[in-house]
Amino acid sequence: MVSLSKLSYRDLLADKDFYIATPIGTSMMPMIRERIDTVKLVKPKGSLRKYDVILYQRKDGTYVLHRIIGVKKDSYVLCGDNQFIKEFGVTDDMIIGVVDGFYRGENYISNDNKEYIKYYKKRVRNRKFRKIKYYLIKIINKIKKTQN
């Protein structure tokens, strides 16, 4: 018997239709709360689309759960819902799974939930405002420091 801790996400999805995972990290907040909510991952089938949330593995081995915000000819542009920096160059061979829905507490929210669709379109549209907010807070904190 193989220990679950020895299996990769790719291994876990290889023999099953789906895998339920508890993400660690804050990049997908407020949709997914770290170590509280869970996601239902399925194997990618066909072309991925803008707004899909994917689990992929970076070249350094790090697993990342982010949203597709752009589709290019040979790759995807991604960004976490709680971030503003785009990640370029994610290719199909790096992608392990696609979020089919998620559990927020006991409630399952599928990708076709109308409120969820409104949420993710708004998050992607407002990405630039998160960047402005980040730099404004940084400037305000710097001013506060110089006044003390």
Residue pairs with C-beta under 8 A, 6 or more apart in sequence:
4 12
9 19
9 21
9 41
9 55
9 57
9 63
9 96
9 97
10 57
10 96
12 19
13 19
13 41
13 42
13 43
13 96
13 97
17 42
17 43
18 40
18 41
18 42
18 100
19 40
19 41
19 97
20 38
20 39
20 40
20 41
20 103
21 38
21 39
21 41
21 55
22 35
22 36
22 37
22 38
23 32
23 34
23 35
23 37
23 38
23 39
23 65
24 34
24 35
25 34
25 65
26 34
26 82
27 64
27 65
27 66
27 80
27 81
27 82
27 83
28 53
28 65
28 66
28 67
28 80
28 81
28 82
29 81
29 82
30 81
30 82
31 37
31 81
31 102
31 119
31 120
31 123
32 39
32 65
32 81
32 102
33 104
36 105
37 102
37 103
37 104
37 105
38 102
38 103
39 53
39 65
39 99
39 101
39 102
39 103
40 99
40 100
40 101
40 102
40 103
40 108
41 55
41 96
41 97
41 98
41 99
41 100
42 97
42 98
42 100
43 97
43 98
44 54
44 92
44 95
44 97
44 98
45 98
48 54
48 68
48 71
48 76
48 92
48 95
48 98
49 68
49 71
50 68
50 69
50 70
50 71
50 124
51 67
51 68
51 69
51 120
51 121
51 124
52 67
52 68
52 98
52 99
53 65
53 66
53 67
53 68
53 98
53 99
54 65
54 66
54 67
54 68
54 76
54 78
54 90
54 95
54 96
54 97
54 98
54 99
55 63
55 64
55 65
55 95
55 96
55 97
55 98
55 99
56 63
56 64
56 66
56 78
56 90
56 94
56 95
56 96
57 63
57 64
57 94
57 96
58 64
58 94
59 94
63 96
64 78
64 87
65 80
65 99
66 78
66 79
66 80
66 83
66 87
67 78
67 79
67 80
67 81
67 120
67 123
67 124
68 76
68 77
68 78
69 77
69 78
69 79
69 86
69 124
69 127
70 76
70 77
70 86
71 77
74 91
75 88
75 89
75 90
75 91
76 90
76 91
77 86
77 87
77 88
77 90
78 86
78 87
78 90
79 85
79 86
79 87
79 124
79 127
81 120
81 123
82 130
83 130
84 127
84 128
84 130
84 131
84 134
99 111
100 110
100 111
101 108
101 109
101 110
101 111
101 113
102 108
102 109
103 109
109 115
109 116
110 116
